[in-house]
Amino acid sequence: MMDMMEAIRARHSVRQYLDRPIPADVRAALDEAAAALNREGGLNMQVIYDEPECFNSRLAHYGKFENARNYISLVGAKAPDLEERCGYYGERVVLTAQALGLNTCWVALTHGKSKAAVAEGKREVIIISLGYGATQGSPRRSKSAADVSNLDAGAPEWFRRGVEAALLAPTAVNQQKFRFDRDGSRVTARAGRFGTQLKVDLGIVKCHFEIGAGRENFTWA
Ligand SMILES: Cc1cc2nc3c(=O)[nH]c(=O)nc-3n(C[C@H](O)[C@H](O)[C@H](O)COP(=O)(O)O)c2cc1C
């Protein structure tokens, strides 16, 4: 299985899928990963298989989704940091799915009603479509390290790799409105002020930064 940095490099959003069902052993691996991430992050993410209705809406077709029959619903108890946790743990499962040979797309808007169980006091923040892609997707425009961080010529290698991994992360409408600032071995990550889904994006890019930089090399400020 590819490691998480390889998964980061291989991943692109994919909205069109093949008719191929996800086999039992792959489901077991995904379900196990989701259960572990739920325990760690205090979430109720649910992997839902063989359910075409959620992506059968007018909005989903308008959003270019085809044959999307599986998805991950990010659900959790209402809390100020819920969206950031959904981003962080959701991206961990996205990269696991990528390593298992699947393709994904984060979807805040262009989907119909999901079949996730959302108990009283909980909220479905966002979903992620899942399946075998008709293609592997393609690279897109990206900001530069200088646009999103205080990276300079004297910066340690781990910071450069962290920012590089963050720039490969998915963000809503590819807005990349985040910033990483290093002070010694302390790193501050901030969401932009104006945009959409900024807190989910922040969780996603922090997940990538940790994988690129190596958790042992720095502390979050
Ligand atoms: C929080 C979030 C919400 C998103 N919502 C949608 C959406 O509603 N519809 C859609 O087609 N893509 C959605 N996307 C996918 C982004 O458009 C995509 O990640 C971005 O353009 C970067 O491309 P990449 O994922 O291939 O790197 C979303 C992505 C994120 C991170």
The ligand as a Tripos MOL2 file, in Angstrom:
@<TRIPOS>MOLECULE
LIG
   31    33     1     0     0
SMALL
NO_CHARGES

@<TRIPOS>ATOM
      1 C1        -14.4090   21.8520    2.0080 C.3       1 LIG1
      2 C2        -14.5470   21.5180    0.5460 C.ar      1 LIG1
      3 C3        -15.7890   21.6110   -0.0820 C.ar      1 LIG1
      4 C4        -15.9380   21.2760   -1.4360 C.ar      1 LIG1
      5 N1        -17.1890   21.3110   -2.0090 N.ar      1 LIG1
      6 C5        -17.3470   20.9160   -3.3100 C.ar      1 LIG1
      7 C6        -18.6430   20.8760   -3.9010 C.ar      1 LIG1
      8 O1        -19.6560   21.1990   -3.2780 O.2       1 LIG1
      9 N2        -18.7390   20.4380   -5.1870 N.ar      1 LIG1
     10 C7        -17.6570   20.0330   -5.9120 C.ar      1 LIG1
     11 O2        -17.8060   19.6320   -7.0660 O.2       1 LIG1
     12 N3        -16.3870   20.0740   -5.3860 N.ar      1 LIG1
     13 C8        -16.2250   20.4940   -4.0980 C.ar      1 LIG1
     14 N4        -14.9600   20.5040   -3.5270 N.ar      1 LIG1
     15 C9        -13.7830   20.0570   -4.3120 C.3       1 LIG1
     16 C10       -12.8580   21.2400   -4.6900 C.3       1 LIG1
     17 O3        -13.4300   21.9710   -5.7600 O.3       1 LIG1
     18 C11       -11.4460   20.7190   -5.0550 C.3       1 LIG1
     19 O4        -10.9140   20.0430   -3.9460 O.3       1 LIG1
     20 C12       -10.5230   21.8470   -5.4660 C.3       1 LIG1
     21 O5        -10.9300   22.4110   -6.6940 O.3       1 LIG1
     22 C13        -9.0620   21.3960   -5.5770 C.3       1 LIG1
     23 O6         -8.8910   20.3720   -6.5180 O.3       1 LIG1
     24 P1         -8.2310   18.9920   -6.1060 P.3       1 LIG1
     25 O7         -9.0940   18.3800   -5.0340 O.co2     1 LIG1
     26 O8         -8.2120   18.1640   -7.3570 O.co2     1 LIG1
     27 O9         -6.8500   19.2530   -5.5650 O.co2     1 LIG1
     28 C14       -14.8000   20.8470   -2.1860 C.ar      1 LIG1
     29 C15       -13.5590   20.7640   -1.5390 C.ar      1 LIG1
     30 C16       -13.4260   21.0750   -0.1960 C.ar      1 LIG1
     31 C17       -12.0850   20.9210    0.4630 C.3       1 LIG1
@<TRIPOS>BOND
     1     1     2 1
     2     2     3 ar
     3     2    30 ar
     4     3     4 ar
     5     4     5 ar
     6     4    28 ar
     7     5     6 ar
     8     6     7 ar
     9     6    13 1
    10     7     8 2
    11     7     9 ar
    12     9    10 ar
    13    10    11 2
    14    10    12 ar
    15    12    13 ar
    16    13    14 ar
    17    14    15 1
    18    14    28 ar
    19    15    16 1
    20    16    17 1
    21    16    18 1
    22    18    19 1
    23    18    20 1
    24    20    21 1
    25    20    22 1
    26    22    23 1
    27    23    24 1
    28    24    25 2
    29    24    26 1
    30    24    27 1
    31    28    29 ar
    32    29    30 ar
    33    30    31 1
@<TRIPOS>SUBSTRUCTURE
     1 LIG1         1 GROUP 0 **** ****
